[in-house]
């Protein structure tokens, strides 16, 4: 799905702000037609934001089930023959949308956009009411998975297998935008380049889909807005002489300006859509990860869209601040753990030259974690009653939606299809084989991987052969060998040796490692939970990483502390951050900064 862009033919109006909101704990709203009239007893609620932490009411924070939003908007008075589209950046996890009581959209999946053409349901120059039913309930057939139980008081409780809080609401911007009747509906750009005696020439292969268009032409503009290439037709290949490559740390962007109209002589209704892109290549070869033919070493983190009060709500001020912190520390990359991030984040990563591992929301596909790490009885995962063919189909749809949204972002160099799934059984192989194939069909230009959990040891692993990169989440020294760093180091080295033998030629990327650390807890004995222990543990990992040329990156867990469900292992959330949840640096932030900035200087030399 194309991002929303202002252009000569399109106008965008934000609907962000304070909406009206009402919980529906008994799930009566739809049967009682709350969409047909204003909500009966609303309270104010900001959009975008998670609704959970906005109030101080426990029934809001812990709500499981439907909730409703509404507001009024105005249809443009000069709409003419243009179409009016209502677009949501994300609604977690399930959404139904009405305009003046008429249902216009349904969408399942809490981290990707959807939209509806509402032209036929509004009147130009008149206001109308938008009503949204949000449902945060997860099931065995949703991505991510979960299930419902009841507590001792008979209240519904959501259970899930991911270690972050199940925030809900309208998490990203809502907009109205106009587009002509003849409209660009999709753009795909693939880039390459060749260096010769006259310089470096970029090759830009493009494909355009445009509804109702009889003529399409495209213009490539550089970062200053000057035309550097043009072509006629819905598909073709362009050459950019003396091209500026998109590179890690240097996010040079071009724009493919697409013009679609009804006839070649400039008929009415032309649509202009600007698609930004960068010229770069990505290759995996001989245990190396290559960007523009040069070995790339990932320095960075897993992260979360998580912050005080806002929950998972997108906030541009927080986004820019987080990027400032990452750049200060010398990071060059991050993983969108464990779901697609807001489109604004991907745009900003393009601009700043950050490298991104783009991950689906398939987190928690591993019920053995309940018994393996947190106690309790394991649940058979791949079965008709749990993760089944319907789950697999939902997962495949999510992969295709994610790739359709993010395929033109140069920052995205690797797709991650799941975080910590079961991967050591025949059932897991049957589950992931068609998903890997679907991913390669949707985007044959980038490598594909998944993130392996500690129970997926190389001796039992069944899934890794489907993928291009070995991505490992490992907690030696914390969940295993807690506090015993010599034993942890021995175990880590032994497993890396086993992976090199199990998956020869595949680069190894550590996507999680770390220890819970309480900000301000200092300990002369450097014991677990102290800032000193976090320094020692990460230093051990880094010493090991430096000994293996097959290891192509370190993304520690986590950029910042984040909210989780409650429990004996989570006091106020997950504390493995380099920074606190409010972004104060822990001692390790300075130590790792010295390492990463030193690596950057070494690489530049």
C-alpha positions in Angstrom: 0.0 0.0 0.0 1.3 3.4 -1.0 2.1 5.9 1.8 0.1 9.1 1.9 1.9 11.9 0.2 0.9 15.5 -0.6 1.3 16.3 -4.3 0.0 18.6 -7.1 -3.0 16.3 -7.4 -3.5 15.1 -3.8 -4.4 16.9 -0.5 -3.9 15.4 2.9 -5.8 16.5 6.0 -4.9 15.1 9.4 -7.6 13.8 11.8 -5.2 13.4 14.7 -6.3 15.0 18.0 -8.7 14.3 20.8 -11.5 11.9 19.8 -14.4 10.6 21.8 -13.9 7.1 23.3 -16.0 4.5 25.1 -15.2 1.0 26.4 -17.5 -1.8 25.5 -16.7 -4.5 28.2 -19.9 -6.5 27.5 -19.5 -6.3 23.7 -22.9 -4.8 23.4 -22.0 -1.8 21.1 -22.4 -3.5 17.8 -25.6 -5.2 18.6 -26.9 -1.9 20.0 -25.7 0.0 16.8 -23.4 2.4 18.6 -22.1 3.3 15.1 -25.5 4.7 14.1 -25.7 7.5 16.6 -23.2 9.3 18.8 -21.6 7.2 21.5 -23.8 7.0 24.6 -21.2 7.9 27.3 -17.9 8.9 25.8 -14.8 10.3 27.4 -11.9 12.1 25.6 -9.1 10.1 24.1 -6.1 11.3 22.1 -5.2 9.9 18.7 -2.7 8.5 18.0 -2.0 6.8 21.4 -2.7 3.6 23.3 -5.7 4.2 25.4 -4.4 2.0 28.3 -2.2 4.6 30.1 -4.0 7.8 29.3 -6.4 7.6 32.2 -5.7 6.4 35.8 -8.6 4.0 35.6 -7.7 0.3 36.0 -10.7 -0.8 33.9 -9.2 1.2 31.0 -5.6 0.0 31.5 -6.6 -3.7 31.8 -9.5 -3.7 29.3 -9.9 -6.8 27.1 -12.4 -6.5 24.3 -14.0 -3.9 22.1 -13.6 -0.1 22.5 -15.1 2.7 20.4 -13.8 5.9 19.0 -15.6 8.7 17.1 -15.2 12.2 15.8 -16.6 14.5 13.1 -14.8 15.5 10.0 -15.6 17.7 7.0 -15.6 16.6 3.4 -13.7 19.1 1.2 -16.1 21.6 -0.5 -14.1 21.5 -3.7 -14.0 17.7 -4.0 -15.3 17.7 -7.6 -14.5 14.4 -9.4 -11.8 13.5 -6.9 -12.1 10.6 -4.6 -12.0 11.0 -0.8 -10.1 8.3 1.1 -10.0 7.7 4.9 -6.8 6.1 6.0 -5.6 4.6 9.3 -1.9 4.0 10.0 -2.7 1.2 12.4 -5.5 0.1 14.7 -4.6 -2.6 17.3 -5.6 -5.4 16.7 -8.9 -5.5 14.9 -10.9 -2.6 13.4 -14.3 -1.9 11.9 -15.0 1.6 10.6 -18.3 3.4 9.9 -19.1 6.7 8.2 -22.4 8.2 9.3 -23.5 4.7 10.3 -22.4 3.0 7.1 -19.6 0.4 7.4 -16.8 1.3 5.1 -13.8 -0.9 6.3 -12.7 -3.9 8.3 -9.1 -4.8 9.0 -7.3 -7.4 11.1 -3.7 -6.9 12.2 -2.6 -4.2 14.6 0.5 -2.8 12.9 -0.2 -2.1 9.3 -2.3 0.5 7.5 -5.7 0.3 5.8 -8.0 2.7 4.0 -11.5 3.1 2.6 -12.8 5.2 -0.3 -15.7 7.1 1.4 -16.6 9.4 -1.5 -20.0 7.9 -2.0 -20.9 8.2 1.8 -20.2 12.0 2.3 -21.4 15.3 0.8 -18.8 17.9 -0.3 -18.6 20.7 2.2 -20.7 18.9 4.9 -19.5 17.2 8.1 -19.8 13.6 8.8 -19.2 11.2 11.7 -16.4 8.6 11.8 -16.9 5.7 14.2 -14.2 3.0 14.9 -14.6 -0.2 16.8 -11.3 -1.4 18.1 -10.8 -4.9 19.5 -7.6 -5.9 21.3 -8.4 -9.6 21.7 -5.9 -12.1 20.3 -6.6 -15.7 19.3 -4.7 -18.7 18.0 -5.5 -17.5 14.5 -4.3 -13.9 14.9 -0.8 -12.5 14.4 0.5 -12.3 17.1 -1.3 -15.3 18.8 -3.0 -15.4 22.1 -6.0 -16.9 23.9 -8.6 -15.8 26.5 -9.2 -17.0 30.0 -11.2 -15.8 33.0 -9.9 -14.8 36.4 -11.4 -15.8 39.8 -13.9 -12.9 39.5 -15.1 -14.1 36.1 -13.4 -11.2 34.2 -11.9 -11.9 30.8 -8.1 -12.0 30.7 -5.9 -12.0 27.6 -3.0 -14.4 27.6 -0.2 -14.1 25.1 3.3 -15.3 24.6 5.1 -12.1 23.8 7.1 -10.2 26.4 5.6 -6.7 25.9 2.4 -5.2 27.0 -0.6 -5.7 24.7 -1.3 -2.0 24.2 -4.4 -1.1 22.2 -6.0 1.7 20.3 -5.6 3.9 17.3 -1.8 3.9 17.4 -0.9 5.9 14.3 -2.2 8.9 12.4 -5.6 9.0 10.8 -5.9 11.1 7.6 -8.3 12.1 4.9 -6.8 12.5 1.5 -8.1 13.3 -2.0 -6.9 11.6 -5.2 -8.1 12.0 -8.7 -10.4 9.5 -10.3 -7.4 8.3 -12.3 -4.9 7.4 -9.6 -1.5 5.8 -9.0 -2.2 2.8 -6.8 1.2 1.1 -6.6 4.8 1.7 -7.3 7.7 -0.8 -7.1 11.3 0.3 -7.4 14.4 -2.0 -7.6 17.8 -0.5 -7.9 21.3 -1.5 -8.9 24.5 0.3 -10.1 27.6 -0.2 -12.1 30.9 1.6 -11.8 33.0 2.3 -14.9 35.6 4.7 -16.2 33.1 7.5 -16.4 31.7 7.1 -12.9 29.0 5.2 -11.2 25.7 4.8 -13.0 22.5 3.9 -11.1 19.9 1.6 -12.6 16.3 2.1 -11.5 13.8 -0.5 -12.6 10.2 0.6 -11.9 6.7 -0.7 -12.2 3.6 1.4 -11.8 0.0 0.5 -11.4 -2.5 3.3 -12.0 -6.3 2.9 -11.9 -7.9 4.2 -15.1 -4.7 5.6 -16.6 -4.0 5.5 -20.4 -0.7 7.2 -20.2 2.1 7.1 -17.6 5.4 8.9 -17.5 8.0 9.1 -14.7 10.6 11.7 -13.7 13.5 11.0 -11.4 14.6 14.0 -9.3 17.7 14.2 -7.1 17.7 15.5 -3.5 17.8 19.1 -4.7 14.8 18.6 -7.0 16.7 18.6 -10.3 15.6 16.1 -13.0 18.2 13.4 -13.6 16.2 10.9 -15.7 12.7 10.3 -17.2 10.8 7.7 -19.1 7.5 6.8 -20.6 5.3 3.8 -19.7 4.1 1.9 -16.7 7.4 -0.1 -16.5 10.9 0.4 -17.5 14.6 0.9 -16.4 16.2 4.3 -15.9 19.8 5.3 -15.7 21.2 7.9 -13.2 24.6 9.1 -14.2 27.1 9.8 -11.4 24.6 8.4 -9.0 24.7 9.1 -5.2 24.4 5.8 -3.5 22.2 5.3 -0.4 24.6 4.1 2.2 24.6 3.3 6.0 25.0 6.7 7.7 24.4 8.6 4.5 20.7 8.4 3.4 20.8 10.0 0.0 17.3 9.8 -1.5 15.9 10.4 -5.0 12.2 10.8 -5.9 10.4 8.9 -8.7 7.6 11.3 -9.6 4.9 9.3 -11.3 2.4 11.1 -13.6 -0.7 9.2 -14.6 -3.5 10.6 -16.8 -6.3 9.5 -19.0 -4.6 10.4 -22.3 -1.2 11.4 -23.6 -2.4 14.9 -24.6 -2.8 16.0 -20.9 -6.4 15.0 -20.3 -8.1 16.1 -17.1 -7.6 14.2 -13.9 -3.9 13.7 -13.9 -2.5 12.1 -10.7 1.0 12.9 -9.5 2.6 10.6 -6.9 6.1 11.1 -5.5 7.9 7.9 -4.4 11.2 8.4 -2.7 13.9 5.7 -3.0 17.6 5.2 -2.6 20.0 3.4 -5.0 21.8 0.6 -3.2 22.3 -3.2 -3.3 22.1 -5.9 -0.6 23.8 -9.3 -0.9 24.5 -12.2 1.4 27.6 -14.2 0.4 30.3 -16.3 2.1 29.2 -15.5 5.6 29.1 -11.8 4.9 26.3 -9.3 4.7 27.1 -6.8 1.9 25.5 -3.4 1.3 26.7 -1.9 -2.0 29.2 -4.7 -2.2 30.9 -3.8 1.1 30.8 -5.9 4.3 28.3 -4.4 6.7 28.4 -4.9 10.5 25.2 -4.3 12.4 25.5 -2.1 15.5 22.4 -1.4 17.3 19.4 -2.8 19.1 16.1 -4.4 19.2 13.6 -1.7 20.0 10.0 -1.2 20.9 7.4 1.4 20.0 6.8 2.1 23.7 6.9 5.2 25.9 5.4 6.8 29.0 1.7 7.6 28.8 1.5 7.2 25.0 2.2 3.4 25.0 2.6 2.5 21.3 1.2 5.7 20.0 3.5 7.3 17.4 5.0 10.6 18.4 7.4 12.5 16.1 9.1 14.2 18.9 10.0 10.9 20.6 11.0 9.4 17.3 13.5 12.2 16.5 14.9 12.0 20.1 15.4 8.3 19.9 17.3 8.6 16.6 19.4 11.3 18.2 20.3 8.9 21.0 21.1 6.1 18.6 23.4 8.3 16.5 25.1 9.7 19.7 25.9 6.1 20.6 27.3 5.1 17.2 24.5 2.7 16.3 23.8 2.2 12.6 20.8 -0.2 12.7 17.8 -1.6 14.5 15.2 -4.3 14.3 11.5 -3.5 14.3 11.0 -5.9 17.1 8.4 -7.4 17.1 6.1 -5.9 14.6 6.1 -3.3 11.7 6.8 0.2 13.0 5.1 3.4 11.9 5.7 4.5 8.3 7.1 7.8 9.6 9.9 5.8 11.4 10.8 4.0 8.1 10.8 7.3 6.2 13.1 8.8 8.9 15.4 5.8 8.8 15.7 6.3 5.0 16.7 9.9 5.6 19.2 9.3 8.4 20.9 6.3 6.7 19.8 3.8 9.4 19.8 0.1 8.4 16.6 -1.7 9.4 15.6 -5.3 9.9 11.9 -5.2 9.2 10.0 -7.8 11.3 6.4 -9.1 11.1 4.1 -9.2 14.1 4.6 -13.0 14.3 5.9 -13.0 17.9 5.0 -15.7 20.4 4.7 -18.7 18.1 6.5 -20.8 20.7 4.3 -22.1 23.6 7.3 -24.1 24.9 8.7 -20.8 26.3 6.0 -21.0 29.0 7.5 -24.1 30.5 11.1 -23.5 29.3 11.6 -20.0 30.8 8.6 -18.9 32.8 7.1 -22.1 34.3 3.8 -23.6 33.5 2.6 -26.4 31.2 3.6 -26.2 27.6 0.7 -26.1 25.1 1.0 -28.1 21.8 1.6 -25.3 19.3 1.0 -26.6 15.8 -2.4 -28.4 16.0 -5.9 -27.9 14.8 -6.9 -26.3 18.1 -4.0 -23.9 18.2 -1.8 -22.6 15.4 -3.3 -24.1 12.3 -3.8 -23.5 8.6 -5.9 -20.4 9.4 -3.0 -18.9 11.4 -0.6 -19.7 8.6 -2.8 -17.9 6.1 -3.1 -14.9 8.4 0.7 -14.9 8.8 1.2 -15.1 5.0 -1.2 -12.2 4.5 0.7 -10.2 7.0 4.0 -10.8 5.3 2.6 -9.7 2.0 1.0 -6.6 3.5 4.3 -5.6 5.2 6.4 -6.1 2.1 3.9 -4.2 0.0 4.1 -1.3 2.4 7.9 -1.2 2.9 9.3 -2.6 -0.3 10.6 0.8 -1.6 12.5 1.8 1.6 16.2 1.6 1.1 16.7 1.3 4.8 15.1 -2.2 4.8 17.8 -4.7 4.1 16.4 -7.9 5.7 13.0 -9.3 6.3 12.4 -11.1 9.6 9.3 -13.4 9.3 9.0 -14.2 13.0 10.6 -13.7 16.4 11.5 -16.7 18.5 9.2 -19.3 16.9 9.3 -23.0 17.5 11.8 -24.1 14.9 13.0 -27.5 16.1 10.1 -29.8 15.0 8.8 -31.2 11.7 5.6 -29.3 12.3 7.6 -26.0 12.4 9.2 -26.9 9.1 5.8 -27.5 7.5 4.5 -24.2 8.9 7.4 -22.0 7.7 8.3 -23.6 4.4 5.3 -22.0 2.5 5.8 -18.7 4.4 9.4 -18.4 3.3 8.3 -19.1 -0.3 5.6 -16.4 0.0 8.1 -13.9 1.3 10.6 -14.6 -1.6 7.7 -14.3 -4.1 6.6 -11.0 -2.6 10.1 -9.6 -2.6 12.9 -11.5 -4.4 15.4 -8.7 -3.9 16.2 -8.9 -0.2 17.4 -11.7 2.1 14.9 -13.3 4.4 15.3 -14.6 7.9 13.7 -15.4 11.2 15.0 -14.9 14.8 16.0 -18.1 16.6 15.4 -18.6 20.3 17.7 -20.5 22.7 15.6 -23.7 22.5 16.3 -23.8 18.8 19.9 -25.1 19.2 21.7 -26.0 16.0 21.6 -29.7 16.7 17.8 -29.7 16.7 17.1 -26.8 14.4 14.8 -27.6 11.4 14.0 -24.2 9.8 17.2 -22.4 9.3 17.9 -23.9 5.8 14.9 -22.0 4.4 16.6 -18.6 5.2 19.6 -16.5 4.3 20.9 -15.3 7.7 21.2 -16.9 11.1 19.7 -14.5 13.6 20.1 -15.4 17.3 18.5 -14.3 20.5 20.8 -15.6 23.3 20.8 -15.0 27.0 23.9 -16.8 28.3 24.7 -15.2 31.6 21.1 -14.2 32.3 18.4 -16.8 31.7 21.1 -19.5 31.4 24.2 -19.4 33.7 22.8 -16.4 35.6 25.7 -14.4 37.0 28.3 -17.0 35.9 30.0 -15.2 33.0 32.9 -17.7 32.5 30.3 -20.5 32.1 28.2 -18.3 29.9 31.1 -17.5 27.7 32.0 -21.2 27.3 28.4 -22.0 26.3 28.2 -19.1 23.9 31.4 -20.0 22.1 30.4 -23.7 21.9 27.1 -22.8 20.3 28.6 -20.4 17.8 31.0 -23.1 16.7 28.0 -25.4 16.3 26.1 -22.9 14.2 29.1 -22.4 11.9 29.1 -26.1 11.3 25.3 -26.4 11.0 24.8 -23.4 8.6 28.1 -23.0 6.7 28.3 -19.8 4.6 25.4 -18.1 6.3 26.3 -14.9 8.2 25.4 -14.9 11.9 23.7 -11.9 13.5 23.0 -11.6 17.2 19.6 -9.9 17.4 19.2 -10.1 21.2 21.5 -10.5 24.2 21.5 -8.7 27.5 20.5 -8.6 31.1 17.8 -6.8 33.1 19.4 -3.8 34.8 17.9 -1.4 37.3 18.8 2.2 36.6 20.9 3.5 39.4 21.6 0.2 41.1 25.3 0.1 41.7 27.1 -2.9 43.2 30.8 -3.2 44.1 30.4 -7.0 43.6 29.0 -6.4 40.1 26.1 -8.8 40.6 23.0 -9.4 38.3 20.6 -6.5 38.1 23.3 -3.9 38.7 24.6 -1.5 36.1 28.1 -3.0 36.6 26.8 -6.5 35.7 25.2 -5.3 32.5 28.6 -3.8 31.5 30.4 -7.0 32.2 27.9 -9.2 30.5 27.9 -7.2 27.3 31.7 -7.0 27.3 31.8 -10.8 27.4 29.5 -11.0 24.4 31.5 -8.4 22.5 34.8 -10.2 23.2 33.3 -13.4 21.8 31.8 -11.6 18.7 35.1 -10.1 17.8 36.7 -13.6 17.7 34.4 -14.8 14.8 34.4 -13.3 11.3 31.2 -15.1 10.6 29.4 -12.8 13.0 28.1 -9.8 11.2 26.4 -7.8 13.8 25.3 -7.1 17.4 21.9 -5.8 18.2 21.6 -5.9 22.0 18.3 -6.1 23.8 17.0 -3.5 24.2 17.4 0.1 23.2 15.2 1.2 26.2 13.3 -0.3 29.0 9.7 -1.1 28.0 6.3 -2.1 29.5 5.3 -5.7 29.8 2.7 -7.7 31.6 3.2 -8.1 35.3 4.9 -11.1 36.9 7.7 -12.2 39.2 10.3 -11.7 36.5 9.0 -8.3 35.4 9.1 -5.5 37.9 7.7 -2.5 36.2 8.5 -3.9 32.8 11.5 -5.3 31.0 14.7 -3.6 32.2 17.2 -4.7 29.6 17.5 -1.3 28.0 20.6 0.6 27.3 18.5 3.5 28.3 15.6 3.7 30.9 12.1 3.9 29.6 12.3 7.7 30.0 15.6 7.6 28.0 18.1 8.3 30.8 21.4 6.4 29.9 22.6 3.6 32.0 26.3 3.1 32.6 26.6 0.7 29.7 25.3 3.3 27.2 28.7 5.1 27.6 30.7 2.0 27.5 29.0 0.7 24.3 29.3 4.2 22.8 33.0 3.9 23.0 33.0 0.5 21.4 30.6 1.5 18.5 32.3 4.8 17.8 35.6 3.1 17.8 34.3 0.4 15.3 32.9 3.2 13.1 36.3 5.0 13.0 38.0 1.7 12.3 35.7 0.9 9.5 36.1 4.3 7.9 39.8 3.9 8.0 
